[in-house]
Amino acid sequence: MLGSTKVQKMDGEHKKFVRFRPTTLDSQISMGSESDVPLRSGFSIDSSSVDSGMRRGWQRSSKGFFKLGQSLRFKSSSHVYDDDIPTEKTWNYLDPTSKALHRWNTLFLASCLVAVFIDPLFFYLPQVDFSRSCIQISNQLTIAVTVFRTITDFFYVVHMFLRFRTAFIKPSTRFFGRGELVTDPRAIAARYFKFDFWIDFAAVLPIPQVVIWLVIPNASSSVTRNINTKNALRYIVVFQYFPRMLRIFPLLSKIINSTGVLLETAWAGAAFNLLLYMLASHILGSLWYLLSVERQDSCWKQTCAIVVNGSCSKQYFDCDWNESSSTLWYPNFTNQSNLFCNGGSTDPNAVVFPYGIYGNAIAQQVSSISGILFSQTYFYCLWVGLLALRYISSLLTFFVKPMMYQQGISILKNVLIRRSQWVSAISPSGLRRSKFA
């Protein structure tokens, strides 16, 4: 444990020297660093009034409270014991090797994984009304996702605050795991601004909440709110997903460097890898859902252009559009879109829109606004994401392994040819040929 920091004046500058001492509360009297004045501990026991068993109990409880306070509190940056040097303004900082900071990094890593799990849930907000061929945003799901997203943003804000108060070891002074601990707040802030601050700042911005609840309702009319929200989700979620993913890798390396391992048991490591695999399938499944809605919207636009013999406004495909009953061509559009786009035709030879990999989403109506629960939609998309990962791994196995095999064979061939040339050059016959040549 860090016992005390002594400041001495050398070469016109104040240097900090750190002295370590054992943490024990057995002795109730400690001496000052520069004087012989005894300093009484906060827990003093009169041995003449209590027996030895109770005294040991008080000492053990005192030591427990002392360790708990040491693990949770900030440390002071200036413990000056020289009377000749004026006292500096104290401020609190965090030791980068403390157990409390390691526990926080582990908790923040878990919150980052939860954050990258919550963000793809925004892709499930658009839902399809197959009877009217329009798109509606689920209000209940929007409220739930934005609340959980705000909670994860709070963890990012706390982490940024702690980064401004976390000391660091100066890279030029590192030697066998030791080095100079930099506690200057300006140096800590400058280092944070130089490396990780902008990634954290981009990740913590509440862009989806602001766009969905403030920008779109005020910037667009009510009859295009659902369509504009669907179009905005494609960009705002993907824009913030990259810095949130990039924030995980420094945390992993920091935890591994401080403890040597990420997880202590093999079962925990296997569960963590399985969690990452399921997270990847969750991301692919949510993207597949949103793109299936986009593909169905493209089919509606094509059908509407044929019916009205011209271009169609995007408000026609918004469920908040309330003029559909007074439009003469709208019943014809709903009938044609139901047969051509929504899978309503019973004729196996009927011409339908080429949905490709999104055909199952239309046939099963996974994006329907009614008749299907969100849990059914989610697990179906998760299953599609697992199939996509399996397909991608099969492609990599089919194409990458032969390419690696061919490259390995060519490299081995070149190595053997060069070795044979080198052996022939240093052999006696080779030396004689080169001598008389």
C-alpha positions as CSV (number, residue, x, y, z in Angstrom):
1,M,0.0,0.0,0.0
2,L,1.1,3.6,-0.6
3,G,2.3,4.8,2.8
4,S,3.3,8.4,2.2
5,T,4.5,10.8,-0.5
6,K,7.4,13.1,0.4
7,V,8.1,16.2,-1.6
8,Q,11.7,17.4,-1.8
9,K,13.2,20.2,-3.7
10,M,15.9,19.1,-6.2
11,D,17.3,21.0,-9.2
12,G,14.8,23.8,-8.5
13,E,11.8,21.4,-9.0
14,H,9.5,19.6,-6.6
15,K,10.0,15.8,-6.9
16,K,7.7,13.2,-5.4
17,F,9.1,10.2,-3.8
18,V,6.8,7.4,-2.8
19,R,7.4,5.3,0.3
20,F,5.6,2.0,0.9
21,R,4.8,0.6,4.3
22,P,2.6,-2.4,5.4
23,T,-1.0,-1.8,6.2
24,T,-1.6,-2.9,9.7
25,L,-3.7,-1.7,12.6
26,D,-2.0,-3.8,15.3
27,S,-0.1,-0.8,16.6
28,Q,-2.4,2.0,17.6
29,I,0.3,4.7,17.6
30,S,2.1,5.9,14.4
31,M,4.9,8.5,14.2
32,G,4.9,11.5,12.0
33,S,7.2,11.5,9.0
34,E,9.2,14.5,10.0
35,S,8.7,14.8,13.8
36,D,8.6,12.6,16.9
37,V,5.0,13.6,17.7
38,P,2.9,10.5,18.1
39,L,-0.3,10.4,16.0
40,R,-3.2,8.5,17.5
41,S,-5.2,6.1,15.4
42,G,-8.9,6.6,15.0
43,F,-9.6,3.2,16.7
44,S,-8.0,3.2,20.2
45,I,-8.8,0.4,22.7
46,D,-8.1,0.5,26.4
47,S,-6.7,-3.0,27.1
48,S,-7.2,-2.6,30.8
49,S,-11.0,-2.4,30.4
50,V,-11.7,-5.1,27.9
51,D,-10.4,-8.6,27.6
52,S,-8.1,-9.8,24.9
53,G,-10.8,-11.6,22.9
54,M,-12.9,-8.5,22.5
55,R,-9.8,-6.4,21.6
56,R,-9.0,-8.8,18.8
57,G,-12.5,-8.6,17.5
58,W,-12.5,-4.8,17.5
59,Q,-9.1,-4.8,15.7
60,R,-10.4,-7.2,13.0
61,S,-13.5,-5.1,12.4
62,S,-11.5,-1.9,12.4
63,K,-9.2,-3.4,9.8
64,G,-12.1,-4.5,7.6
65,F,-13.7,-1.0,7.6
66,F,-10.3,0.5,6.9
67,K,-9.7,-1.7,3.9
68,L,-13.2,-1.0,2.6
69,G,-12.7,2.8,2.9
70,Q,-9.3,2.5,1.1
71,S,-10.8,0.6,-1.8
72,L,-13.7,3.1,-2.4
73,R,-12.2,6.5,-1.6
74,F,-10.1,8.7,-3.9
75,K,-6.5,9.3,-3.0
76,S,-5.1,12.7,-2.3
77,S,-2.5,14.0,-4.8
78,S,-0.4,16.0,-2.3
79,H,0.8,14.7,1.0
80,V,3.5,17.2,1.9
81,Y,5.4,16.8,5.1
82,D,8.1,19.5,4.6
83,D,7.5,22.7,6.5
84,D,9.8,24.7,4.1
85,I,7.6,23.9,1.1
86,P,4.2,25.7,0.8
87,T,1.3,23.3,0.7
88,E,-0.2,22.6,-2.7
89,K,-3.9,22.5,-3.5
90,T,-5.1,19.0,-3.0
91,W,-7.3,17.1,-5.4
92,N,-8.5,13.5,-5.5
93,Y,-7.3,10.9,-8.1
94,L,-7.7,7.2,-8.7
95,D,-4.9,4.7,-8.7
96,P,-4.9,2.9,-12.0
97,T,-3.8,-0.4,-10.3
98,S,-6.5,-0.3,-7.6
99,K,-9.0,-3.1,-7.2
100,A,-11.9,-0.7,-7.1
101,L,-11.0,0.7,-10.5
102,H,-10.6,-2.9,-11.9
103,R,-14.1,-3.8,-10.6
104,W,-15.4,-0.6,-12.3
105,N,-13.8,-1.5,-15.6
106,T,-15.3,-5.0,-15.4
107,L,-18.7,-3.5,-14.7
108,F,-18.3,-0.9,-17.5
109,L,-17.3,-3.7,-19.9
110,A,-20.6,-5.5,-19.1
111,S,-22.5,-2.3,-19.7
112,C,-20.8,-1.8,-23.0
113,L,-21.9,-5.3,-24.1
114,V,-25.4,-4.5,-23.0
115,A,-25.2,-1.2,-25.0
116,V,-24.2,-2.9,-28.2
117,F,-27.0,-5.4,-27.6
118,I,-29.6,-2.6,-27.1
119,D,-28.7,-0.5,-30.1
120,P,-29.8,-3.0,-32.8
121,L,-33.2,-3.2,-31.1
122,F,-33.9,0.2,-32.7
123,F,-34.2,-1.6,-36.0
124,Y,-37.3,-3.4,-34.8
125,L,-39.2,-0.2,-34.3
126,P,-40.8,-0.1,-37.8
127,Q,-43.8,-2.5,-38.2
128,V,-45.9,-3.3,-41.2
129,D,-49.7,-3.1,-41.5
130,F,-50.2,-5.7,-44.2
131,S,-53.9,-4.9,-44.7
132,R,-53.2,-1.2,-45.5
133,S,-49.6,-1.6,-47.0
134,C,-48.2,1.0,-44.6
135,I,-45.5,1.4,-41.9
136,Q,-46.1,2.2,-38.3
137,I,-43.5,2.8,-35.5
138,S,-44.2,0.8,-32.3
139,N,-44.5,3.3,-29.5
140,Q,-44.2,0.8,-26.6
141,L,-41.0,-0.6,-28.0
142,T,-39.7,2.9,-28.7
143,I,-40.2,3.9,-25.0
144,A,-38.6,0.7,-23.7
145,V,-35.5,0.8,-26.0
146,T,-34.9,4.5,-25.3
147,V,-35.1,4.0,-21.6
148,F,-32.5,1.2,-21.6
149,R,-30.3,3.2,-24.0
150,T,-30.4,6.2,-21.6
151,I,-29.3,3.9,-18.7
152,T,-26.3,2.6,-20.7
153,D,-25.4,6.2,-21.6
154,F,-25.3,7.0,-17.9
155,F,-22.5,4.4,-17.5
156,Y,-20.6,6.1,-20.3
157,V,-20.8,9.5,-18.6
158,V,-19.6,8.1,-15.2
159,H,-16.7,6.4,-17.0
160,M,-15.7,9.6,-18.7
161,F,-15.7,11.4,-15.3
162,L,-13.5,8.7,-13.8
163,R,-11.1,8.9,-16.7
164,F,-10.5,12.6,-15.9
165,R,-9.5,11.5,-12.4
166,T,-7.5,8.3,-13.1
167,A,-3.8,8.8,-12.8
168,F,-1.4,7.0,-15.3
169,I,2.1,5.7,-15.3
170,K,4.4,7.8,-17.5
171,P,5.5,5.6,-20.4
172,S,9.1,6.8,-20.5
173,T,9.6,5.8,-16.8
174,R,8.3,2.2,-17.0
175,F,10.8,-0.3,-15.9
176,F,10.0,-3.9,-14.8
177,G,6.4,-3.0,-14.1
178,R,7.2,0.2,-12.2
179,G,7.2,3.8,-13.1
180,E,6.4,7.4,-12.2
181,L,2.7,7.9,-11.4
182,V,1.4,11.1,-13.0
183,T,-1.3,12.7,-10.9
184,D,-1.3,16.2,-12.5
185,P,-4.9,16.8,-13.5
186,R,-3.8,18.8,-16.6
187,A,-1.6,16.0,-17.8
188,I,-4.3,13.4,-17.2
189,A,-6.9,15.5,-19.1
190,A,-4.4,16.2,-22.0
191,R,-3.7,12.4,-22.3
192,Y,-7.4,11.6,-22.3
193,F,-8.2,14.2,-24.9
194,K,-5.4,12.9,-27.1
195,F,-6.5,9.3,-27.1
196,D,-9.9,8.0,-26.0
197,F,-12.0,11.1,-25.3
198,W,-13.4,11.6,-28.7
199,I,-14.4,7.9,-29.1
200,D,-16.2,8.1,-25.7
201,F,-17.8,11.4,-26.7
202,A,-19.2,10.0,-30.0
203,A,-20.5,6.9,-28.2
204,V,-22.3,8.7,-25.4
205,L,-24.2,11.2,-27.6
206,P,-27.9,10.5,-27.2
207,I,-28.5,10.8,-31.0
208,P,-31.3,8.1,-31.4
209,Q,-33.3,9.6,-28.5
210,V,-33.0,13.1,-29.7
211,V,-33.8,12.3,-33.4
212,I,-36.8,10.0,-32.6
213,W,-38.4,12.1,-29.9
214,L,-37.4,15.7,-30.8
215,V,-36.1,16.2,-34.3
216,I,-38.4,14.1,-36.5
217,P,-41.7,15.1,-34.7
218,N,-40.9,18.8,-35.0
219,A,-39.1,18.8,-38.4
220,S,-41.7,16.8,-40.4
221,S,-45.4,16.5,-40.6
222,S,-47.4,13.9,-38.8
223,V,-48.2,12.0,-41.9
224,T,-44.5,11.2,-42.6
225,R,-43.2,10.7,-39.1
226,N,-43.1,6.9,-39.3
227,I,-41.4,6.8,-42.7
228,N,-38.8,9.5,-41.7
229,T,-38.1,7.5,-38.5
230,K,-37.5,4.4,-40.4
231,N,-35.2,6.1,-42.8
232,A,-33.2,7.8,-40.0
233,L,-32.6,4.6,-38.1
234,R,-30.4,3.3,-40.9
235,Y,-27.9,6.0,-40.3
236,I,-27.9,7.1,-36.7
237,V,-27.7,3.6,-35.2
238,V,-24.9,2.5,-37.5
239,F,-23.0,5.8,-37.0
240,Q,-22.8,5.3,-33.2
241,Y,-22.3,1.6,-33.3
242,F,-18.7,1.8,-34.5
243,P,-17.4,3.9,-31.5
244,R,-19.4,1.7,-29.1
245,M,-17.7,-1.4,-30.5
246,L,-14.3,0.2,-30.5
247,R,-14.7,1.1,-26.8
248,I,-14.8,-2.6,-25.9
249,F,-11.3,-3.6,-27.1
250,P,-9.3,-1.1,-24.9
251,L,-11.3,-2.3,-21.9
252,L,-10.5,-5.9,-22.7
253,S,-6.8,-5.2,-23.0
254,K,-6.8,-3.1,-19.8
255,I,-8.5,-5.8,-17.8
256,I,-6.2,-8.5,-19.1
257,N,-3.1,-6.4,-18.5
258,S,-4.1,-5.7,-14.9
259,T,-5.1,-9.3,-13.9
260,G,-3.4,-11.5,-16.6
261,V,-6.6,-13.1,-17.6
262,L,-10.1,-12.0,-18.6
263,L,-12.0,-14.8,-16.9
264,E,-10.6,-17.2,-14.3
265,T,-12.3,-20.4,-15.4
266,A,-12.5,-22.2,-18.8
267,W,-16.3,-22.5,-18.5
268,A,-16.6,-18.7,-18.0
269,G,-14.4,-18.2,-21.1
270,A,-16.6,-20.5,-23.1
271,A,-19.7,-18.7,-22.0
272,F,-18.2,-15.4,-22.9
273,N,-17.3,-16.6,-26.4
274,L,-20.8,-18.0,-26.8
275,L,-22.2,-14.6,-25.7
276,L,-20.2,-12.9,-28.4
277,Y,-21.4,-15.4,-31.0
278,M,-25.0,-14.7,-30.0
279,L,-24.4,-11.0,-30.1
280,A,-23.2,-11.2,-33.7
281,S,-26.2,-13.2,-34.7
282,H,-28.4,-10.7,-32.9
283,I,-26.9,-7.9,-35.0
284,L,-27.3,-9.7,-38.3
285,G,-30.9,-10.7,-37.4
286,S,-31.9,-7.1,-36.6
287,L,-30.3,-5.8,-39.9
288,W,-32.2,-8.5,-41.8
289,Y,-35.4,-7.4,-40.2
290,L,-34.9,-3.7,-41.1
291,L,-33.8,-4.5,-44.7
292,S,-36.9,-6.7,-45.2
293,V,-39.1,-3.8,-44.3
294,E,-37.1,-1.6,-46.7
295,R,-37.5,-4.2,-49.4
296,Q,-41.3,-4.3,-48.9
297,D,-41.4,-0.5,-49.0
298,S,-39.7,-0.6,-52.4
299,C,-42.3,-3.1,-53.7
300,W,-45.1,-0.7,-52.5
301,K,-43.5,2.2,-54.4
302,Q,-43.2,0.2,-57.6
303,T,-46.8,-0.9,-57.3
304,C,-48.1,2.6,-56.5
305,A,-46.2,4.0,-59.5
306,I,-48.0,1.5,-61.8
307,V,-51.4,2.2,-60.3
308,V,-51.3,6.0,-60.4
309,N,-49.2,6.1,-63.6
310,G,-46.6,8.3,-62.0
311,S,-44.5,8.8,-58.8
312,C,-46.0,8.4,-55.4
313,S,-45.3,10.4,-52.3
314,K,-43.8,8.7,-49.2
315,Q,-46.8,9.8,-47.1
316,Y,-48.9,7.2,-48.9
317,F,-47.0,4.4,-47.1
318,D,-47.3,6.0,-43.6
319,C,-50.0,4.6,-41.4
320,D,-50.7,8.1,-40.0
321,W,-51.9,9.2,-43.4
322,N,-55.7,9.8,-42.9
323,E,-56.7,10.7,-46.5
324,S,-56.6,7.2,-47.8
325,S,-60.4,6.8,-47.6
326,S,-61.0,9.8,-49.8
327,T,-58.5,8.7,-52.5
328,L,-60.0,7.0,-55.5
329,W,-57.0,5.0,-56.5
330,Y,-56.1,3.8,-53.0
331,P,-58.4,0.7,-52.9
332,N,-56.8,-0.5,-56.2
333,F,-53.4,0.1,-54.7
334,T,-54.1,-2.0,-51.6
335,N,-55.5,-4.9,-53.7
336,Q,-52.5,-4.9,-56.0
337,S,-49.9,-4.5,-53.2
338,N,-51.6,-7.3,-51.3
339,L,-51.2,-9.7,-54.2
340,F,-47.9,-8.5,-55.5
341,C,-46.0,-7.4,-52.3
342,N,-47.6,-8.8,-49.2
343,G,-47.9,-12.5,-50.2
344,G,-51.7,-12.5,-50.3
345,S,-52.0,-14.3,-53.6
346,T,-53.0,-18.0,-53.4
347,D,-52.1,-18.7,-57.0
348,P,-48.7,-20.5,-57.1
349,N,-48.1,-19.2,-60.7
350,A,-48.8,-15.6,-59.7
351,V,-46.1,-13.0,-60.3
352,V,-44.7,-11.7,-57.0
353,F,-41.9,-9.2,-56.1
354,P,-38.4,-10.8,-56.0
355,Y,-37.6,-10.5,-52.3
356,G,-34.6,-12.8,-52.4
357,I,-33.3,-13.5,-48.9
358,Y,-36.1,-11.5,-47.4
359,G,-38.8,-13.7,-48.8
360,N,-39.3,-15.6,-45.5
361,A,-39.9,-12.3,-43.7
362,I,-42.8,-11.5,-46.0
363,A,-44.2,-15.1,-46.1
364,Q,-44.1,-15.4,-42.3
365,Q,-45.1,-11.8,-41.7
366,V,-42.5,-11.3,-39.0
367,S,-42.9,-7.5,-39.2
368,S,-46.6,-7.5,-38.9
369,I,-48.2,-4.9,-36.6
370,S,-50.8,-7.4,-35.4
371,G,-51.1,-11.1,-35.0
372,I,-47.5,-11.8,-33.8
373,L,-45.7,-11.1,-30.6
374,F,-42.4,-9.2,-30.5
375,S,-40.7,-12.2,-28.8
376,Q,-41.7,-14.4,-31.8
377,T,-40.3,-11.8,-34.2
378,Y,-37.1,-11.4,-32.3
379,F,-36.3,-15.1,-31.9
380,Y,-37.1,-15.7,-35.6
381,C,-34.7,-13.0,-36.6
382,L,-32.1,-14.3,-34.2
383,W,-32.4,-17.7,-35.8
384,V,-31.9,-16.1,-39.2
385,G,-28.8,-14.4,-37.8
386,L,-27.4,-17.8,-36.7
387,L,-28.0,-19.2,-40.2
388,A,-26.2,-16.2,-41.7
389,L,-23.2,-16.7,-39.4
390,R,-23.1,-20.4,-40.4
391,Y,-23.3,-19.5,-44.1
392,I,-20.5,-16.9,-43.7
393,S,-18.3,-19.4,-41.9
394,S,-19.0,-22.0,-44.7
395,L,-17.9,-19.5,-47.3
396,L,-14.8,-18.7,-45.4
397,T,-14.0,-22.3,-45.0
398,F,-14.6,-23.0,-48.7
399,F,-12.6,-20.1,-50.1
400,V,-10.0,-19.1,-47.5
401,K,-8.6,-22.6,-46.7
402,P,-7.7,-23.5,-50.3
403,M,-6.1,-20.0,-50.8
404,M,-4.1,-20.5,-47.6
405,Y,-3.1,-24.0,-48.7
406,Q,-1.9,-22.7,-52.1
407,Q,0.0,-19.8,-50.5
408,G,1.6,-22.2,-48.0
409,I,2.7,-24.6,-50.7
410,S,4.2,-21.7,-52.8
411,I,6.1,-20.3,-49.8
412,L,7.4,-23.8,-48.8
413,K,8.5,-24.4,-52.4
414,N,10.4,-21.1,-52.5
415,V,12.1,-21.9,-49.1
416,L,13.2,-25.3,-50.3
417,I,14.6,-23.9,-53.6
418,R,16.6,-21.2,-51.7
419,R,17.8,-23.8,-49.2
420,S,19.0,-26.1,-52.0
421,Q,20.8,-23.2,-53.7
422,W,22.5,-22.3,-50.4
423,V,23.6,-25.9,-49.8
424,S,25.0,-26.3,-53.3
425,A,26.9,-23.0,-52.9
426,I,28.7,-24.1,-49.6
427,S,29.3,-27.7,-50.7
428,P,33.0,-28.6,-51.6
429,S,32.1,-29.2,-55.2
430,G,30.3,-25.9,-55.4
431,L,33.3,-24.2,-53.8
432,R,35.7,-25.8,-56.4
433,R,33.5,-24.8,-59.2
434,S,33.3,-21.2,-58.0
435,K,37.1,-21.2,-57.4
436,F,38.1,-22.4,-60.9
437,A,35.3,-20.6,-62.7
